[in-house]
Amino acid sequence: MNHMASHHHADARAARAKSRTHHGHDAHGGHDHGAMIADYRRRFWITLVLTVPILLLAPMIQGWLGLEQALDFSGDASVLAALSSVVYFYGGWPFLSGFWSEMRTGRTGMMTLIAVAITAAYAYSMAMVAIGSQETFFWELATLIAIMLLGHWIEMKSIIGAGKALEKLAALMPDTAHLVEPDGGIRDVSVSDLNGGETLLVKPGEKVPADAVIVKGESALNEAMLTGESRPVHKGPEAQVIGGSINGEGALTIKVVHTGEDSFLSNVIRLVEDAQASKSKTQDLANNAARWLTFIALGGGLVTVLFWTLATGQGFAFAMERAVTVMVIACPHALGLAVPLVVARSTAIAAGNGLLIRDRTAFEEARNTQAIIFDKTGTLTKGEFGITDTLVFDTRYKEAEIVAYAAAVESRSEHPIAKGIVNDALDLWGVDDFRAIPGKGAEGSVKGRDVKVVSPGYLRANGFEIGDPRYETLSGEGKTVVFVLIDNELAGAIALADIVRPESRQAIADLQKLGIRCIMLTGDNRQVADWVGRQIGLDEVIAEVLPQQKAETVRKIQERGLIVAMTGDGVNDAPALAQANVGIAVGAGTDVAIETADIVLVRSDPGDVAAILGLARATYGKMIQNLAWATGYNAFAIPAAAGVFFSWGLVLSPAIGAIFMSASTVICALNAQLLRLDRQRGAGAGPAPAAVRSPAGAQ
């Protein structure tokens, strides 16, 4: 995995950014594709209209329909030739111009085959008209070009359809914003004029115009198109909001942080563009197969002409028809689209679900992942303290009262343990005469009672006995235990630990279903790490690893012969992400981790790791299916086109050959559209695990 390459891509992206709009996409790119679709559509319909009289004037068709006398008039051959010339030059122009482009670049392919086929048919037919013969290919020529144009029109629509996610993302950004003036007034300004630092008002139901921080107000924001999270996310003051998300019922005053090319949305669009345009190893296979198929088709066409002309008595017209059919049916059109359509589809699906692919090669490599390494804090856990257990020593009190007394005292403290108790308390009472007990805890007066929240060290120093065996069990699990004294009597104890994300257990189960070994790598102590590992069902736990040792640990796991993916969110995870075969950063992590990773998960949901690895496997499967179809049908079609089955009465005309070729292309396009993201989550998932926590400072 070449991480230097990613920096070159970044430079290229920066250069391209100058020519983009504030919406983050090429200002003209969409119009080019739209114009191509319109051009193919227009040429197809005009060619189709001209094909009707060509069919009626063709001697063979007249014979089939019994119209020889009804449509016989002087100069009919000239009219037929003139109409066919219009079809050849106008309808066939995309293929003729494509042929010259391929000649200039020295990469013969699909356009070369089509151009050679229609030119051979047209030139032969015009020569027959010149000598007064009716053995022409005009109706085959017209129907062939019409079908090829239809196939290309459908193909272009499929390609555009696969890339619609970018247009939807770009359309998320509103055009105007409500600027809050220093005097409190409001005026509308263009989003493209925002530079950062402005204060904006976002009214209920409106789109957030830029990445920002909430200054005032609270609301639930819908970030579904950006993160794939269907449920609105509640946010209040100091929370970050993403440009393009939809505000709920509350009005928000926000301060702009990122705009234009620096915004989250623009970065997402660039990542999707780069992933769709980046080189695929599987595409190399398809390109080589297409090149060889081109040579086989041209050579096969020549051999077919010589065989039927020299070795049989069928005549040159029959031989030419066979050769034209061989070249048409062997067009490597489907091969050229087999991989790109799947690439476009998979990156669009990923982006729409908050899974951003930075390195296409690494994403393809992800399908082979045999072991996944998770950082603990911030990835499998939230990095926040919470209550896991409450012990009652004095039966006069209930568990909720023990927590409420402790929370009242801790409400004056900024310590992470104190915040954990306060956040989990059902009731929050007032406290008077708050005093800190240096190094040991805090105390205060709550409802007329003297309440202390202290460490085990305080109890030992003051002669209190801790005879409850549950305390030893909780300590052995690495949890932090604080004791609550009410009126200088031991009333209870509260155990806290780092909260395990409720999605973690299911995520590990999903990965294990894929046959992937799940490993946790953490700097936390062995007791805490083992406890977390047991709670979520990990296969292996590696604890007490220093930050600088993480990359070396990843390398040692690779030396077991395993293809390794690494997931993390911190600065100290960046070297390990780079060392792994596939580096996956969670979006809540640091910029350093994200820049080092191959795949970025917008949400801090470990379940998305299983989703992206499952998508990698499904994507590769679709590529192989398309390649198999695009090449496999030729095993029958080319011999049939060459006339191998002639003695059994099976002969393919150029028009039928074009239908077969176009059908294979459309099948590949439809197969790519069937690609879906399977999160393997839902009704079958078990209950969320109980909160699991660890001491502060764990990495």
C-alpha positions in Angstrom: 0.0 0.0 0.0 1.6 3.2 -1.1 0.7 6.0 1.2 2.9 8.5 -0.8 0.4 8.1 -3.6 -2.3 9.5 -1.5 -0.4 12.7 -1.1 0.0 13.0 -4.8 -3.8 12.5 -5.1 -4.3 15.2 -2.5 -2.2 17.7 -4.6 -4.2 16.8 -7.7 -7.4 17.3 -5.8 -6.2 20.7 -4.6 -5.4 21.8 -8.1 -8.7 20.6 -9.4 -10.5 22.4 -6.6 -9.8 25.8 -8.1 -12.1 25.1 -11.0 -15.0 24.0 -8.9 -18.1 25.8 -7.6 -18.7 26.2 -3.9 -20.8 23.1 -4.1 -17.6 21.0 -4.5 -18.2 19.5 -7.9 -16.9 20.2 -11.4 -18.9 23.0 -12.8 -19.1 21.6 -16.2 -18.7 17.8 -15.6 -22.4 17.1 -15.3 -23.2 19.1 -18.4 -20.8 17.0 -20.5 -22.4 13.8 -19.5 -25.9 15.2 -20.0 -24.9 16.4 -23.5 -23.6 13.0 -24.4 -26.8 11.3 -23.3 -28.8 13.9 -25.3 -26.6 13.4 -28.4 -26.9 9.6 -28.3 -30.7 9.9 -27.8 -31.1 12.3 -30.7 -28.9 10.2 -33.1 -30.8 7.1 -32.1 -34.3 8.5 -32.8 -33.2 10.1 -36.2 -31.5 6.8 -37.2 -34.5 4.8 -36.1 -36.8 7.0 -38.3 -34.5 6.6 -41.3 -34.2 2.8 -40.7 -37.9 2.3 -41.5 -37.8 3.3 -45.2 -34.4 1.6 -45.5 -36.1 -1.7 -44.3 -39.0 -1.2 -46.7 -36.6 -0.6 -49.7 -34.3 -3.5 -48.9 -34.8 -6.3 -51.5 -34.5 -9.0 -48.8 -37.1 -7.4 -46.5 -39.4 -6.8 -49.5 -39.2 -10.5 -50.3 -40.0 -11.5 -46.8 -43.1 -9.2 -46.7 -44.1 -9.8 -50.4 -43.8 -6.1 -51.3 -41.5 -6.4 -54.3 -44.1 -5.0 -56.7 -45.7 -2.5 -54.4 -42.4 -0.7 -53.6 -40.6 -1.2 -56.9 -39.8 2.2 -58.5 -37.0 3.7 -60.6 -34.1 4.9 -58.5 -35.0 2.9 -55.4 -31.5 1.6 -55.1 -30.2 5.2 -55.1 -32.7 6.3 -52.5 -31.7 3.3 -50.4 -28.0 4.2 -50.7 -28.6 7.9 -49.9 -30.6 7.1 -46.8 -28.1 4.6 -45.7 -25.3 7.1 -46.2 -27.0 9.5 -43.8 -27.3 6.7 -41.3 -23.7 5.7 -41.7 -22.2 9.2 -41.4 -24.7 10.7 -38.9 -25.7 7.8 -36.8 -22.3 6.1 -37.0 -20.3 9.3 -36.3 -19.7 8.6 -32.6 -18.1 5.2 -33.5 -16.1 6.6 -36.5 -14.8 9.5 -34.3 -14.1 7.1 -31.5 -12.1 4.9 -33.9 -9.8 7.8 -34.9 -9.3 8.6 -31.2 -8.3 5.0 -30.5 -5.9 5.1 -33.5 -4.3 8.3 -32.2 -3.7 6.8 -28.7 -2.7 3.4 -30.1 -5.3 1.6 -27.9 -7.6 -0.2 -30.2 -10.9 -1.3 -28.7 -14.6 -1.3 -28.9 -14.9 1.8 -31.2 -12.4 0.2 -33.6 -14.4 -2.9 -34.0 -17.7 -1.1 -34.5 -16.2 1.4 -37.0 -14.5 -1.4 -39.0 -17.7 -3.4 -39.0 -20.0 -0.6 -40.2 -17.4 0.7 -42.7 -17.0 -2.7 -44.2 -20.7 -3.2 -44.5 -21.2 0.3 -46.0 -18.3 0.2 -48.4 -19.3 -3.3 -49.7 -22.9 -2.2 -50.1 -22.0 1.0 -52.0 -19.7 -1.0 -54.3 -22.6 -3.4 -55.0 -24.9 -0.4 -55.9 -22.2 0.9 -58.2 -22.2 -2.4 -60.2 -26.0 -2.8 -60.1 -26.1 -5.7 -57.6 -28.8 -6.0 -55.0 -26.5 -7.9 -52.6 -26.2 -5.0 -50.1 -26.0 -4.8 -46.4 -27.9 -1.5 -46.0 -30.7 -2.7 -43.8 -28.2 -4.6 -41.6 -26.1 -1.5 -41.4 -29.0 0.7 -40.4 -30.3 -1.7 -37.8 -26.8 -2.3 -36.4 -26.1 1.4 -35.9 -29.6 2.0 -34.4 -29.1 -0.8 -31.9 -25.5 0.3 -31.1 -26.8 3.9 -30.5 -29.5 2.6 -28.2 -27.0 0.5 -26.3 -24.7 3.5 -25.8 -27.6 5.7 -24.7 -28.7 3.1 -22.1 -25.1 2.7 -21.0 -24.6 6.4 -20.5 -27.8 6.7 -18.5 -26.5 3.8 -16.3 -23.2 5.5 -15.7 -24.9 8.8 -14.8 -27.3 6.9 -12.6 -24.4 5.3 -10.7 -22.9 8.8 -10.0 -26.1 10.5 -8.9 -24.9 10.4 -5.3 -22.5 13.3 -6.1 -25.2 15.4 -7.5 -27.4 14.7 -4.5 -24.6 15.6 -2.2 -23.8 18.8 -4.0 -27.5 19.7 -4.0 -27.6 19.5 -0.2 -26.0 22.9 0.2 -28.4 25.9 0.2 -27.7 28.9 -1.9 -28.3 31.5 0.8 -27.7 32.0 4.5 -29.1 34.3 7.1 -26.2 36.5 8.3 -26.5 37.9 11.9 -25.3 41.5 11.8 -23.3 43.0 14.8 -26.4 45.1 15.6 -28.6 41.9 15.7 -30.2 42.5 12.3 -30.6 39.6 9.8 -29.8 39.8 6.1 -29.5 37.1 3.5 -26.1 36.5 1.8 -24.9 34.0 -0.7 -23.3 30.8 0.8 -20.4 31.2 -1.7 -19.5 34.5 -0.1 -19.0 33.0 3.4 -15.3 33.0 4.5 -15.6 31.6 8.0 -16.2 33.2 11.4 -19.6 34.6 10.4 -22.6 34.2 12.7 -25.6 32.7 11.0 -29.2 32.0 11.9 -30.7 28.6 10.9 -34.4 28.6 11.1 -36.5 25.4 11.8 -36.6 23.1 8.7 -33.8 24.8 6.9 -30.5 23.4 5.7 -27.3 24.3 7.6 -25.4 26.5 5.1 -21.8 25.6 6.3 -19.8 23.6 8.8 -20.2 25.4 12.1 -20.4 25.4 15.9 -23.7 26.1 17.6 -23.5 29.3 19.6 -27.1 29.4 20.9 -30.1 27.1 20.7 -30.6 23.4 20.4 -32.4 21.2 17.9 -32.4 17.7 16.3 -30.6 17.7 13.0 -31.1 15.2 10.1 -27.7 14.2 8.8 -28.9 11.1 6.9 -27.5 12.1 3.4 -24.1 12.8 5.0 -23.7 9.9 7.5 -26.4 7.4 6.6 -27.8 7.8 10.2 -31.6 7.9 9.7 -32.4 9.2 13.2 -32.1 13.0 13.8 -29.1 13.9 16.1 -29.9 16.2 19.0 -27.3 19.0 19.4 -26.9 22.0 21.6 -24.4 24.8 22.3 -20.8 24.1 21.3 -21.8 21.1 19.3 -20.5 20.9 15.7 -23.0 20.9 12.8 -22.3 19.8 9.2 -23.2 22.0 6.2 -26.0 20.4 4.3 -27.7 18.7 7.3 -31.4 19.7 7.9 -32.4 21.5 11.0 -35.3 20.3 13.1 -37.8 22.3 15.1 -35.4 24.6 17.0 -33.8 27.8 15.7 -30.0 27.8 15.9 -27.4 30.5 16.0 -24.2 29.1 14.6 -20.6 30.3 13.9 -19.1 29.3 10.6 -15.9 27.1 10.8 -15.4 25.7 7.3 -16.7 26.9 4.0 -16.3 25.9 0.3 -13.6 23.5 -0.5 -12.7 23.1 3.2 -16.1 21.9 4.2 -17.0 18.4 5.2 -19.4 18.0 2.2 -16.8 19.1 -0.3 -14.2 16.7 1.1 -16.8 13.9 0.9 -17.4 14.7 -2.8 -13.7 14.8 -3.6 -13.2 11.5 -1.9 -16.0 9.9 -3.9 -14.7 11.4 -7.2 -11.2 10.2 -6.5 -12.3 6.7 -5.6 -14.5 6.4 -8.7 -11.6 7.7 -10.9 -8.8 5.7 -9.2 -7.3 2.7 -10.8 -8.6 -0.7 -10.0 -6.6 -3.9 -10.2 -9.6 -5.7 -11.5 -10.0 -3.0 -14.2 -6.5 -3.9 -15.4 -7.7 -7.4 -15.9 -10.7 -6.2 -17.8 -8.7 -3.9 -20.0 -6.2 -6.6 -20.9 -9.1 -9.0 -21.7 -10.8 -6.3 -23.9 -7.6 -5.6 -25.8 -7.1 -9.3 -26.6 -10.7 -9.6 -27.6 -10.3 -6.8 -30.0 -7.4 -8.6 -31.7 -9.3 -11.8 -31.7 -12.3 -10.1 -33.3 -10.3 -8.4 -36.1 -8.3 -11.6 -36.7 -11.5 -13.7 -36.5 -13.2 -11.4 -39.0 -10.4 -11.8 -41.5 -10.3 -15.6 -41.0 -14.1 -15.8 -41.4 -14.0 -13.9 -44.8 -11.1 -16.1 -46.1 -12.8 -19.3 -44.9 -16.2 -18.7 -46.4 -14.8 -17.2 -49.6 -12.1 -19.8 -50.3 -13.2 -23.0 -48.6 -16.9 -22.9 -49.3 -19.2 -21.9 -52.1 -21.3 -19.4 -50.1 -19.9 -16.3 -51.8 -18.3 -13.1 -50.8 -21.6 -11.4 -49.6 -22.2 -14.2 -47.1 -18.6 -14.2 -46.0 -18.7 -10.4 -45.4 -21.9 -10.7 -43.4 -20.3 -13.3 -41.1 -17.2 -11.2 -40.7 -19.2 -8.1 -39.8 -21.3 -10.1 -37.3 -18.1 -11.5 -35.7 -16.6 -8.0 -35.2 -19.9 -6.6 -33.8 -20.6 -9.4 -31.4 -17.1 -9.5 -30.1 -17.0 -5.8 -29.2 -15.5 -5.6 -25.7 -18.2 -3.0 -24.7 -19.4 -4.9 -21.7 -15.9 -5.6 -20.6 -15.1 -1.9 -20.7 -18.0 -1.2 -18.4 -17.9 -4.4 -16.2 -15.7 -2.8 -13.5 -16.3 1.0 -13.8 -20.0 0.7 -13.3 -19.5 -1.4 -10.1 -16.8 1.1 -8.9 -19.2 4.0 -9.4 -22.0 2.2 -7.7 -20.0 1.0 -4.7 -18.5 4.4 -4.0 -21.8 6.1 -4.3 -23.4 3.5 -1.9 -20.5 3.9 0.5 -20.7 7.7 0.5 -24.4 7.7 1.0 -23.9 5.6 4.2 -21.1 7.6 5.7 -18.3 5.2 4.5 -15.7 7.2 2.5 -13.1 5.4 0.3 -9.8 7.2 0.0 -7.8 4.5 -1.6 -9.5 2.3 -4.1 -6.8 -0.4 -4.1 -6.9 -0.7 -0.4 -10.7 -1.0 -0.5 -10.4 -3.9 -3.0 -7.8 -5.4 -0.7 -10.2 -5.1 2.2 -12.2 -8.1 0.9 -9.3 -10.3 1.9 -9.2 -9.1 5.4 -8.5 -11.9 7.9 -8.0 -9.9 11.1 -9.4 -6.6 12.2 -7.6 -4.6 15.0 -9.6 -2.1 17.0 -8.4 0.7 19.2 -10.4 0.7 22.4 -11.1 4.2 23.6 -13.2 6.2 21.2 -13.7 3.2 18.8 -15.2 0.3 20.7 -15.9 2.6 23.7 -17.1 6.1 23.9 -14.2 7.4 26.0 -16.7 8.6 28.6 -17.3 7.4 32.2 -20.6 6.0 33.2 -22.1 4.0 36.1 -22.0 0.2 35.7 -22.8 -1.0 39.2 -24.2 0.5 42.4 -23.6 -1.2 45.8 -25.9 -0.5 48.8 -24.3 -1.1 52.2 -27.0 0.7 54.3 -30.5 -0.7 53.7 -32.1 2.6 54.6 -31.1 3.8 51.1 -32.0 2.7 47.6 -29.6 2.6 44.7 -31.1 5.7 43.1 -30.7 7.6 46.3 -27.0 6.6 46.7 -26.4 7.9 43.2 -28.4 11.1 43.7 -26.5 12.0 46.9 -23.2 11.4 45.1 -24.3 13.3 42.0 -25.2 16.3 44.1 -21.7 16.5 45.6 -20.0 15.7 42.2 -22.0 18.4 40.3 -19.5 20.9 41.5 -16.5 18.9 40.2 -15.0 18.8 36.6 -13.4 15.4 37.1 -14.4 12.8 34.4 -15.6 10.4 37.2 -17.7 13.2 38.7 -19.3 13.9 35.3 -20.0 10.2 34.8 -22.0 10.1 38.1 -23.9 13.3 37.3 -24.8 12.2 33.8 -26.2 8.9 35.0 -28.2 10.2 38.0 -32.0 10.2 37.8 -32.3 13.1 40.3 -30.0 16.0 40.7 -30.2 17.7 44.1 -28.6 20.8 45.3 -25.5 20.9 47.4 -24.2 23.4 50.1 -20.8 23.9 51.6 -19.0 22.0 48.9 -15.4 21.2 49.7 -12.8 19.2 47.9 -10.8 16.5 49.8 -7.4 16.8 48.0 -6.5 13.5 46.3 -9.3 11.6 48.0 -12.7 13.0 46.8 -15.2 15.7 47.7 -18.0 16.5 50.3 -20.9 18.8 50.9 -24.3 19.2 52.6 -27.2 17.6 50.7 -30.7 17.7 52.1 -29.3 18.5 55.5 -26.9 15.5 55.5 -23.1 15.5 55.3 -22.2 13.6 52.1 -18.7 12.5 51.1 -17.8 10.8 47.8 -14.3 9.3 48.3 -11.7 6.9 47.1 -10.8 3.5 48.7 -7.6 5.2 50.0 -9.7 7.6 52.1 -11.6 4.7 53.7 -8.4 2.9 54.5 -6.8 6.1 56.0 -9.9 6.7 58.2 -10.4 3.1 59.5 -13.4 2.0 57.4 -13.6 -1.7 56.6 -14.7 -2.8 53.1 -15.9 -6.3 53.7 -18.2 -6.7 50.7 -16.7 -9.2 48.2 -18.4 -7.4 45.3 -15.9 -4.6 45.7 -13.0 -7.0 45.0 -14.9 -8.3 41.9 -15.4 -4.8 40.5 -11.8 -3.8 41.2 -10.6 -7.0 39.5 -12.6 -6.0 36.4 -10.6 -2.7 36.3 -13.5 -0.5 37.2 -13.1 2.7 39.2 -15.0 2.4 42.5 -15.9 5.4 44.7 -17.6 5.2 48.1 -20.5 7.3 49.4 -20.5 8.3 53.1 -23.7 9.8 54.5 -23.3 11.4 58.0 -19.9 9.6 58.2 -21.5 6.2 57.7 -20.6 4.0 54.7 -23.9 4.0 52.7 -22.8 2.6 49.3 -20.4 2.4 46.5 -20.5 3.3 42.8 -18.5 1.6 40.1 -17.7 3.4 36.9 -16.0 2.5 33.6 -15.5 3.6 30.0 -18.8 3.2 28.2 -18.8 0.5 25.5 -20.6 1.6 22.4 -23.9 -0.4 22.3 -23.1 -1.2 18.6 -19.8 -2.9 19.5 -21.1 -6.4 20.4 -23.1 -6.7 17.2 -20.3 -5.3 15.1 -17.9 -8.0 16.4 -20.5 -10.7 15.8 -21.0 -9.5 12.2 -17.2 -9.5 11.5 -16.9 -13.0 13.0 -19.6 -14.2 10.7 -17.4 -13.0 7.8 -14.6 -15.2 9.2 -12.6 -12.3 10.4 -10.6 -12.5 13.7 -11.4 -9.5 15.9 -8.5 -8.1 18.0 -8.4 -5.1 20.4 -5.2 -3.2 20.8 -5.1 -0.7 23.7 -2.7 1.1 26.1 -5.2 0.5 28.9 -4.4 -2.0 31.7 -4.9 -5.7 31.2 -7.9 -6.0 33.6 -9.9 -3.3 31.9 -9.0 -4.6 28.4 -10.0 -8.2 29.3 -13.3 -7.1 30.8 -14.2 -5.1 27.6 -13.1 -8.1 25.5 -15.4 -10.5 27.3 -18.3 -8.1 27.1 -18.2 -7.8 23.4 -16.9 -11.2 22.4 -13.4 -10.3 21.0 -11.2 -13.1 19.8 -8.0 -11.6 21.2 -7.0 -8.7 23.5 -3.6 -7.0 23.4 -3.3 -4.5 26.3 -0.8 -2.1 27.9 0.8 -1.2 24.5 2.5 2.1 24.3 1.5 4.4 21.5 4.8 4.0 19.7 4.5 0.2 19.9 1.1 0.0 18.1 2.6 -0.1 14.6 5.1 -2.7 15.6 2.2 -4.8 17.1 0.3 -4.6 13.8 3.4 -5.8 12.0 3.8 -8.8 14.3 0.2 -9.8 13.6 0.9 -9.5 9.9 3.8 -11.8 10.4 1.4 -14.5 11.4 0.4 -14.6 7.8 -2.8 -12.5 8.3 -4.1 -9.7 6.1 -4.8 -7.0 8.7 -7.2 -4.0 8.8 -6.7 -1.5 11.6 -9.4 0.8 13.0 -8.6 3.9 15.2 -9.4 7.5 15.8 -6.4 9.1 17.6 -3.0 10.6 16.7 -1.3 7.6 18.3 -3.2 5.3 15.9 -1.9 7.0 12.7 1.4 4.8 12.4 -0.7 1.7 13.0 -3.2 2.7 10.4 -0.4 3.2 7.9 1.2 -0.2 8.8 -2.0 -2.2 8.3 -3.0 -3.6 4.9 -6.2 -1.5 5.3 -6.4 1.5 7.6 -9.9 2.6 8.7 -10.4 5.9 10.6 -13.6 6.8 12.4 -14.8 10.3 11.4 -14.9 11.5 15.0 -11.1 11.0 15.1 -8.3 13.4 14.5 -7.3 14.8 11.1 -4.0 12.9 11.3 -5.7 9.6 11.7 -8.1 10.4 8.8 -5.4 11.5 6.5 -3.4 8.3 7.1 -6.4 6.0 6.6 -7.5 4.3 3.4 -11.2 4.3 4.5 -13.0 6.9 6.7 -16.1 6.2 8.7 -18.1 9.4 9.1 -19.9 7.9 12.2 -18.2 6.6 15.2 -20.0 3.3 14.8 -17.9 0.1 14.8 -20.8 -1.6 13.0 -19.7 0.4 9.9 -16.4 -1.5 9.9 -18.4 -4.7 9.2 -20.5 -2.8 6.6 -17.5 -1.6 4.6 -15.7 -4.9 4.6 -18.9 -6.6 3.5 -19.3 -4.0 0.8 -15.8 -4.7 -0.4 -16.6 -8.4 -0.8 -19.9 -7.7 -2.5 -18.2 -5.2 -4.8 -15.5 -7.7 -5.9 -18.2 -10.3 -6.4 -20.1 -8.0 -8.7 -17.0 -7.2 -10.7 -16.2 -10.9 -11.2 -19.9 -11.6 -12.2 -19.7 -8.8 -14.8 -16.4 -10.0 -16.1 -17.6 -13.6 -16.4 -20.7 -12.5 -18.3 -18.9 -10.0 -20.5 -16.4 -12.6 -21.6 -18.3 -15.9 -21.2 -21.1 -15.2 -23.7 -18.5 -14.8 -26.4 -17.6 -18.4 -26.1 -20.9 -19.2 -27.8 -21.6 -16.0 -29.7 -18.3 -15.6 -31.7 -18.5 -19.1 -33.2 -22.2 -18.6 -33.9 -21.4 -15.3 -35.6 -18.6 -16.9 -37.7 -21.1 -19.5 -39.0 -19.8 -22.6 -37.1 -23.4 -23.7 -36.6 -24.4 -23.0 -40.2 -24.9 -26.6 -41.0 -27.5 -26.8 -38.2 -29.4 -23.8 -39.6 -28.1 -21.3 -37.0 -26.8 -18.1 -38.5 -26.6 -14.7 -36.7 -27.1 -11.5 -38.7 -25.2 -8.3 -37.8 -28.3 -6.8 -36.3 -28.9 -9.9 -34.1 -25.2 -9.8 -33.2 -25.6 -6.1 -32.1 -28.6 -7.1 -30.0 -26.5 -9.8 -28.2 -23.6 -7.3 -27.7 -25.9 -4.6 -26.4 -27.8 -7.0 -24.2 -24.6 -8.1 -22.5 -23.7 -4.5 -21.8 -27.1 -3.7 -20.4 -27.0 -6.9 -18.2 -23.6 -5.7 -16.7 -25.1 -2.3 -16.0 -28.2 -3.7 -14.3 -26.1 -6.2 -12.4 -24.0 -3.3 -11.0 -27.2 -1.5 -9.9 -28.1 -4.6 -7.9 -25.2 -4.0 -5.5 -26.4 -3.2 -2.0 -25.0 -2.4 1.4 -25.7 -5.2 3.8 -25.2 -4.0 7.4 -26.3 -7.3 8.8 -28.0 -5.4 11.5 -31.7 -5.4 12.5 -34.4 -7.5 14.0 -32.1 -10.5 14.5 -29.7 -8.5 16.6 -29.5 -9.3 20.3 -30.0 -6.8 23.1 -27.4 -4.1 23.5 -24.8 -5.0 26.1 -24.6 -3.3 29.4 -22.4 -0.3 29.7 -18.8 -1.2 30.2 -16.2 1.4 31.3 -12.6 1.9 32.1 -10.4 4.4 34.1 -9.6 7.8 32.7 -6.6 8.2 30.6 -6.9 4.9 28.8 -5.8 4.9 25.2 
